[in-house]
Amino acid sequence: MLSRLQELRKEEETLLRLKAALHDQLNRLKVEEMALQSMINCRRGDEMPPSGPVPEQSHDMLIHVDNEASINQTALELSTRSCVADEEVEEEEEEEESDS
């Protein structure tokens, strides 16, 4: 029972790290999308210099702007190798502490 609880805690930590990585990736993609939209607008000559602060788009608006085909073609950085290595180091440290 105790080992199952520890296993679930480790899984929770891993999932939280994955969530943070996906959130970071999403933010990078949003920035890239805005940069590409800006480049397109500049080439068209449609872009006007902002006269004030640009109103922030709601999350729902950003979702509807995205094209499903382009989303499916986007490569995500989902490497968890560093997370696994960190977990192994932590486990070794815990074992060393418990041995002493």
DSSP file (Angstrom, degrees, kcal/mol; ACC not computed):
  #  RESIDUE AA STRUCTURE BP1 BP2  ACC     N-H-->O    O-->H-N    N-H-->O    O-->H-N    TCO  KAPPA ALPHA  PHI   PSI    X-CA   Y-CA   Z-CA
    1    1 A M     >        0   0    0      0, 0.0     4,-2.0     0, 0.0     5,-0.1   0.000 360.0 360.0 360.0 -46.0    0.0    0.0    0.0
    2    2 A L  H  >  +     0   0    0      1,-0.2     4,-2.3     2,-0.2     5,-0.2   0.899 360.0  50.6 -65.4 -40.5    2.8    2.4    0.9
    3    3 A S  H  > S+     0   0    0      1,-0.2     4,-2.4     2,-0.2    -1,-0.2   0.872 108.8  52.5 -65.6 -35.6    4.8    1.6   -2.2
    4    4 A R  H  > S+     0   0    0      2,-0.2     4,-2.4     1,-0.2    -1,-0.2   0.896 108.8  50.3 -65.7 -39.8    1.7    2.2   -4.3
    5    5 A L  H  X S+     0   0    0     -4,-2.0     4,-2.1     2,-0.2    -2,-0.2   0.914 111.2  48.0 -64.2 -43.2    1.3    5.6   -2.7
    6    6 A Q  H  X S+     0   0    0     -4,-2.3     4,-2.3     2,-0.2    -2,-0.2   0.903 111.1  51.7 -63.6 -40.5    4.9    6.4   -3.4
    7    7 A E  H  X S+     0   0    0     -4,-2.4     4,-2.3     1,-0.2    -2,-0.2   0.908 109.9  48.8 -62.3 -42.3    4.5    5.2   -7.0
    8    8 A L  H  X S+     0   0    0     -4,-2.4     4,-2.4     2,-0.2    -1,-0.2   0.867 109.7  52.3 -66.7 -35.9    1.4    7.4   -7.4
    9    9 A R  H  X S+     0   0    0     -4,-2.1     4,-2.4     2,-0.2    -2,-0.2   0.911 110.1  48.0 -65.7 -41.7    3.3   10.4   -6.0
   10   10 A K  H  X S+     0   0    0     -4,-2.3     4,-2.4     2,-0.2    -2,-0.2   0.905 112.0  50.0 -64.5 -40.2    6.1    9.9   -8.4
   11   11 A E  H  X S+     0   0    0     -4,-2.3     4,-2.6     2,-0.2    -2,-0.2   0.900 109.5  51.4 -64.0 -40.0    3.7    9.6  -11.3
   12   12 A E  H  X S+     0   0    0     -4,-2.4     4,-2.4     2,-0.2    -2,-0.2   0.923 109.8  49.3 -62.1 -44.5    2.0   12.8  -10.1
   13   13 A E  H  X S+     0   0    0     -4,-2.4     4,-2.2     1,-0.2    -2,-0.2   0.910 111.6  49.4 -61.0 -42.5    5.3   14.7  -10.1
   14   14 A T  H  X S+     0   0    0     -4,-2.4     4,-2.4     1,-0.2    -1,-0.2   0.916 111.5  48.6 -62.7 -43.4    6.1   13.4  -13.6
   15   15 A L  H  X S+     0   0    0     -4,-2.6     4,-2.5     1,-0.2    -1,-0.2   0.870 109.7  52.1 -66.3 -36.0    2.7   14.5  -14.9
   16   16 A L  H  X S+     0   0    0     -4,-2.4     4,-2.2     2,-0.2    -1,-0.2   0.898 110.2  48.5 -66.4 -39.4    3.1   17.9  -13.3
   17   17 A R  H  X S+     0   0    0     -4,-2.2     4,-2.4     2,-0.2    -2,-0.2   0.910 111.9  49.6 -64.9 -40.8    6.5   18.3  -15.0
   18   18 A L  H  X S+     0   0    0     -4,-2.4     4,-2.6     2,-0.2    -2,-0.2   0.899 109.3  52.3 -64.0 -40.2    4.9   17.2  -18.3
   19   19 A K  H  X S+     0   0    0     -4,-2.5     4,-2.4     2,-0.2    -1,-0.2   0.922 110.2  47.9 -60.7 -44.6    2.1   19.7  -17.8
   20   20 A A  H  X S+     0   0    0     -4,-2.2     4,-2.4     2,-0.2    -2,-0.2   0.903 111.6  50.3 -64.0 -41.1    4.6   22.5  -17.3
   21   21 A A  H  X S+     0   0    0     -4,-2.4     4,-2.4     1,-0.2    -2,-0.2   0.909 111.8  47.5 -63.8 -41.8    6.6   21.4  -20.4
   22   22 A L  H  X S+     0   0    0     -4,-2.6     4,-2.6     2,-0.2    -2,-0.2   0.883 110.7  51.9 -66.9 -37.6    3.5   21.4  -22.5
   23   23 A H  H  X S+     0   0    0     -4,-2.4     4,-2.3     2,-0.2    -2,-0.2   0.919 110.6  48.0 -64.2 -42.8    2.4   24.8  -21.1
   24   24 A D  H  X S+     0   0    0     -4,-2.4     4,-2.3     2,-0.2    -2,-0.2   0.917 111.8  50.0 -61.8 -43.3    5.9   26.2  -22.0
   25   25 A Q  H  X S+     0   0    0     -4,-2.4     4,-2.4     1,-0.2    -2,-0.2   0.905 109.5  51.5 -62.4 -41.7    5.6   24.7  -25.5
   26   26 A L  H  X S+     0   0    0     -4,-2.6     4,-2.3     1,-0.2    -1,-0.2   0.912 109.2  50.2 -61.7 -43.1    2.2   26.2  -26.0
   27   27 A N  H  X S+     0   0    0     -4,-2.3     4,-2.2     2,-0.2    -1,-0.2   0.908 110.2  50.0 -62.9 -41.4    3.5   29.6  -25.0
   28   28 A R  H  X S+     0   0    0     -4,-2.3     4,-2.4     1,-0.2    -1,-0.2   0.906 110.8  50.0 -62.6 -40.3    6.3   29.3  -27.5
   29   29 A L  H  X S+     0   0    0     -4,-2.4     4,-2.6     2,-0.2    -2,-0.2   0.883 109.1  51.6 -66.4 -37.7    3.9   28.3  -30.2
   30   30 A K  H  X S+     0   0    0     -4,-2.3     4,-2.4     2,-0.2    -1,-0.2   0.920 111.0  47.8 -63.5 -43.5    1.6   31.3  -29.4
   31   31 A V  H  X S+     0   0    0     -4,-2.2     4,-2.3     1,-0.2    -2,-0.2   0.920 112.6  49.0 -63.2 -43.1    4.6   33.7  -29.6
   32   32 A E  H  X S+     0   0    0     -4,-2.4     4,-2.5     1,-0.2    -2,-0.2   0.902 110.1  51.7 -63.3 -40.7    5.7   32.1  -32.9
   33   33 A E  H  X S+     0   0    0     -4,-2.6     4,-2.6     1,-0.2    -2,-0.2   0.923 110.0  48.5 -61.9 -44.3    2.1   32.4  -34.3
   34   34 A M  H  X S+     0   0    0     -4,-2.4     4,-2.2     1,-0.2    -1,-0.2   0.895 111.4  50.4 -63.7 -39.1    2.0   36.1  -33.4
   35   35 A A  H  X S+     0   0    0     -4,-2.3     4,-2.3     2,-0.2    -1,-0.2   0.920 111.8  47.4 -64.6 -43.0    5.4   36.7  -35.0
   36   36 A L  H  X S+     0   0    0     -4,-2.5     4,-2.4     2,-0.2    -2,-0.2   0.903 111.5  50.5 -65.8 -40.5    4.2   34.9  -38.2
   37   37 A Q  H  X S+     0   0    0     -4,-2.6     4,-2.5     1,-0.2    -1,-0.2   0.896 110.3  50.6 -63.1 -38.8    1.0   36.8  -38.3
   38   38 A S  H  X S+     0   0    0     -4,-2.2     4,-2.3     2,-0.2    -2,-0.2   0.908 109.9  49.6 -64.3 -42.2    2.9   40.0  -37.9
   39   39 A M  H  X S+     0   0    0     -4,-2.3     4,-2.1     2,-0.2    -2,-0.2   0.904 111.7  48.9 -63.9 -40.6    5.2   39.1  -40.8
   40   40 A I  H  X S+     0   0    0     -4,-2.4     4,-1.9     1,-0.2     6,-0.2   0.927 111.5  49.1 -63.9 -44.8    2.2   38.3  -43.0
   41   41 A N  H  X>S+     0   0    0     -4,-2.5     5,-1.7     1,-0.2     4,-1.4   0.876 109.6  52.3 -63.7 -37.5    0.6   41.6  -42.1
   42   42 A C  H  <5S+     0   0    0     -4,-2.3    -1,-0.2     1,-0.2    -2,-0.2   0.907 109.4  49.2 -65.0 -41.4    3.8   43.5  -42.9
   43   43 A R  H  <5S+     0   0    0     -4,-2.1    -1,-0.2     1,-0.2    -2,-0.2   0.856 113.4  46.4 -67.3 -34.0    4.1   41.9  -46.3
   44   44 A R  H  <5S-     0   0    0     -4,-1.9    -1,-0.2    -5,-0.2    -2,-0.2   0.728 107.5-127.2 -77.6 -22.2    0.4   42.7  -47.0
   45   45 A G  T  <5S+     0   0    0     -4,-1.4    -3,-0.2    -5,-0.2    -4,-0.1   0.628  77.2 118.7  82.8  13.8    0.9   46.2  -45.8
   46   46 A D      < +     0   0    0     -5,-1.7     2,-0.3    -6,-0.2    -4,-0.2   0.669  40.1 105.2 -84.9 -17.9   -2.1   45.8  -43.5
   47   47 A E        -     0   0    0     -6,-1.1    -9,-0.0    -9,-0.1     0, 0.0  -0.464  50.7-167.4 -74.7 130.2   -0.3   46.4  -40.3
   48   48 A M        -     0   0    0     -2,-0.3     3,-0.1     1,-0.0    -2,-0.1  -0.898  33.1-101.1-111.0 143.5   -0.8   49.7  -38.6
   49   49 A P        -     0   0    0      0, 0.0     2,-0.1     0, 0.0     3,-0.0  -0.418  46.0-106.8 -62.7 134.9    1.4   50.9  -35.8
   50   50 A P        -     0   0    0      0, 0.0     4,-0.1     0, 0.0    -3,-0.0  -0.413  24.1-160.5 -66.2 134.0   -0.5   50.4  -32.5
   51   51 A S  S    S-     0   0    0     -2,-0.1     3,-0.0     2,-0.1     0, 0.0   0.638  73.8  -5.1 -88.6 -15.4   -1.7   53.6  -31.0
   52   52 A G  S    S-     0   0    0      3,-0.0     2,-0.1     1,-0.0     0, 0.0  -0.834 106.9 -38.1-155.4-169.0   -2.1   52.1  -27.6
   53   53 A P        -     0   0    0      0, 0.0    -2,-0.1     0, 0.0     3,-0.0  -0.404  62.3-117.3 -65.8 139.5   -1.7   48.8  -25.8
   54   54 A V        -     0   0    0     -2,-0.1     2,-0.1     1,-0.1     3,-0.0  -0.627  30.5-115.2 -78.6 129.1   -3.0   45.9  -27.7
   55   55 A P        -     0   0    0      0, 0.0     2,-0.3     0, 0.0    -1,-0.1  -0.413  32.9-113.9 -65.5 138.5   -6.0   44.2  -26.0
   56   56 A E        -     0   0    0     -2,-0.1     2,-0.2     1,-0.1     0, 0.0  -0.539  27.9-123.4 -76.3 134.8   -5.1   40.7  -25.0
   57   57 A Q        -     0   0    0     -2,-0.3    -1,-0.1     1,-0.1     2,-0.1  -0.484  26.6-113.7 -76.2 145.9   -7.0   37.9  -26.8
   58   58 A S     >  -     0   0    0     -2,-0.2     4,-1.7     1,-0.1     3,-0.2  -0.364  24.8-111.8 -74.6 161.5   -9.0   35.5  -24.7
   59   59 A H  H  > S+     0   0    0      1,-0.2     4,-1.9     2,-0.2     5,-0.1   0.888 117.4  55.3 -60.5 -40.8   -8.0   31.9  -24.6
   60   60 A D  H  > S+     0   0    0      1,-0.2     4,-1.9     2,-0.2    -1,-0.2   0.881 105.4  52.1 -62.5 -38.4  -11.1   30.8  -26.5
   61   61 A M  H  > S+     0   0    0      1,-0.2     4,-1.5     2,-0.2    -1,-0.2   0.898 107.9  51.8 -65.5 -39.7  -10.3   33.2  -29.4
   62   62 A L  H  X S+     0   0    0     -4,-1.7     4,-1.2     1,-0.2    -1,-0.2   0.877 108.2  51.6 -64.9 -36.7   -6.8   31.8  -29.7
   63   63 A I  H  < S+     0   0    0     -4,-1.9     3,-0.3     1,-0.2    -1,-0.2   0.912 110.2  48.1 -66.0 -41.8   -8.2   28.2  -29.9
   64   64 A H  H  < S+     0   0    0     -4,-1.9    -1,-0.2     1,-0.2    -2,-0.2   0.767 105.9  58.8 -71.8 -24.7  -10.6   29.2  -32.7
   65   65 A V  H  < S+     0   0    0     -4,-1.5    -1,-0.2    -5,-0.2    -2,-0.2   0.844  88.2  92.2 -71.9 -32.7   -7.9   30.9  -34.6
   66   66 A D  S  < S-     0   0    0     -4,-1.2     2,-0.5    -3,-0.3     3,-0.1  -0.323  75.4-131.7 -67.4 142.9   -5.8   27.8  -34.8
   67   67 A N     >  -     0   0    0      1,-0.1     4,-2.1    -2,-0.0     5,-0.2  -0.828   8.8-140.3 -94.6 129.4   -6.2   25.5  -37.8
   68   68 A E  H  > S+     0   0    0     -2,-0.5     4,-2.3     1,-0.2     5,-0.2   0.870 101.2  54.1 -59.4 -38.8   -6.6   21.8  -36.9
   69   69 A A  H  > S+     0   0    0      1,-0.2     4,-1.0     2,-0.2    -1,-0.2   0.912 110.0  46.3 -63.5 -42.0   -4.4   20.7  -39.8
   70   70 A S  H  > S+     0   0    0      1,-0.2     4,-0.6     2,-0.2    -1,-0.2   0.854 110.6  53.8 -70.2 -32.5   -1.5   22.9  -38.7
   71   71 A I  H >< S+     0   0    0     -4,-2.1     3,-1.0     1,-0.2    -2,-0.2   0.926 107.4  50.7 -64.4 -43.4   -1.9   21.8  -35.1
   72   72 A N  H 3< S+     0   0    0     -4,-2.3    -1,-0.2     1,-0.2    -2,-0.2   0.742 109.4  51.5 -67.8 -22.4   -1.6   18.2  -36.1
   73   73 A Q  H 3< S+     0   0    0     -4,-1.0     2,-0.3    -5,-0.2    -1,-0.2   0.558  85.0 108.2 -90.0  -9.0    1.5   18.9  -38.1
   74   74 A T    <<  -     0   0    0     -3,-1.0     2,-0.5    -4,-0.6    -3,-0.0  -0.531  67.0-135.9 -75.1 128.3    3.3   20.7  -35.2
   75   75 A A        -     0   0    0     -2,-0.3     2,-0.3     2,-0.0    -2,-0.1  -0.724  19.7-151.1 -84.3 127.2    6.1   18.8  -33.7
   76   76 A L        -     0   0    0     -2,-0.5     2,-1.1     2,-0.0   -54,-0.1  -0.753  14.6-128.3-100.0 146.4    6.1   18.9  -29.9
   77   77 A E        +     0   0    0     -2,-0.3   -52,-0.1     1,-0.1    -2,-0.0  -0.787  43.5 155.9 -92.0  96.8    9.1   18.6  -27.7
   78   78 A L        +     0   0    0     -2,-1.1     2,-0.2   -56,-0.0    -1,-0.1   0.023  12.3 147.3-113.4  26.7    8.1   15.9  -25.3
   79   79 A S        +     0   0    0      1,-0.1     4,-0.1     2,-0.0     3,-0.1  -0.455  18.9 175.2 -67.9 128.4   11.4   14.6  -24.2
   80   80 A T     >  +     0   0    0     -2,-0.2     4,-2.6     1,-0.1     5,-0.2   0.187  48.4 108.3-115.5  14.1   11.3   13.4  -20.6
   81   81 A R  H  > S+     0   0    0      1,-0.2     4,-2.5     2,-0.2     5,-0.2   0.907  80.4  48.4 -59.4 -43.3   14.9   12.1  -20.6
   82   82 A S  H  > S+     0   0    0      1,-0.2     4,-2.4     2,-0.2    -1,-0.2   0.882 111.1  51.4 -66.7 -36.0   16.1   14.8  -18.3
   83   83 A C  H  > S+     0   0    0      2,-0.2     4,-2.3     1,-0.2    -2,-0.2   0.922 110.8  47.9 -64.5 -43.5   13.1   14.3  -16.0
   84   84 A V  H  X S+     0   0    0     -4,-2.6     4,-2.2     2,-0.2    -2,-0.2   0.913 111.9  49.7 -64.2 -42.3   13.9   10.6  -15.7
   85   85 A A  H  X S+     0   0    0     -4,-2.5     4,-2.1    -5,-0.2    -1,-0.2   0.912 110.4  50.6 -62.8 -42.1   17.5   11.3  -15.1
   86   86 A D  H  X S+     0   0    0     -4,-2.4     4,-2.4     1,-0.2    -1,-0.2   0.902 109.6  50.8 -61.7 -41.2   16.6   13.8  -12.3
   87   87 A E  H  X S+     0   0    0     -4,-2.3     4,-2.7     1,-0.2    -1,-0.2   0.904 108.9  51.1 -64.0 -40.7   14.3   11.2  -10.7
   88   88 A E  H  X S+     0   0    0     -4,-2.2     4,-2.3     2,-0.2    -1,-0.2   0.903 110.2  49.0 -63.8 -40.8   17.0    8.6  -10.7
   89   89 A V  H  X S+     0   0    0     -4,-2.1     4,-2.4     2,-0.2    -1,-0.2   0.918 111.8  49.3 -63.6 -43.4   19.5   11.0   -9.1
   90   90 A E  H  X S+     0   0    0     -4,-2.4     4,-2.5     1,-0.2    -2,-0.2   0.911 110.4  50.3 -62.7 -42.1   16.8   11.9   -6.4
   91   91 A E  H  X S+     0   0    0     -4,-2.7     4,-2.4     1,-0.2    -1,-0.2   0.912 110.4  49.7 -62.8 -41.9   16.2    8.2   -5.8
   92   92 A E  H  X S+     0   0    0     -4,-2.3     4,-2.3     1,-0.2    -1,-0.2   0.905 111.1  49.6 -63.3 -40.8   19.9    7.5   -5.4
   93   93 A E  H  X S+     0   0    0     -4,-2.4     4,-2.3     1,-0.2    -1,-0.2   0.908 110.8  49.8 -64.6 -40.7   20.2   10.4   -2.9
   94   94 A E  H  X S+     0   0    0     -4,-2.5     4,-2.4     1,-0.2    -2,-0.2   0.902 110.7  49.7 -63.9 -40.7   17.3    9.1   -0.9
   95   95 A E  H  X S+     0   0    0     -4,-2.4     4,-1.8     2,-0.2    -1,-0.2   0.898 110.4  50.2 -64.6 -40.7   18.7    5.6   -0.8
   96   96 A E  H  X S+     0   0    0     -4,-2.3     4,-1.2     1,-0.2    -2,-0.2   0.900 111.6  48.8 -63.7 -40.5   22.1    7.0    0.4
   97   97 A E  H  < S+     0   0    0     -4,-2.3     3,-0.3     1,-0.2    -2,-0.2   0.897 111.7  48.2 -66.3 -39.9   20.3    9.1    3.1
   98   98 A S  H  < S+     0   0    0     -4,-2.4    -1,-0.2     1,-0.2    -2,-0.2   0.805 108.1  55.9 -72.1 -27.3   18.3    6.1    4.3
   99   99 A D  H  <        0   0    0     -4,-1.8    -1,-0.2     1,-0.2    -2,-0.2   0.781 360.0 360.0 -72.7 -27.4   21.5    3.9    4.4
  100  100 A S     <        0   0    0     -4,-1.2    -1,-0.2    -3,-0.3    -2,-0.2   0.483 360.0 360.0 -87.3 360.0   23.3    6.3    6.7
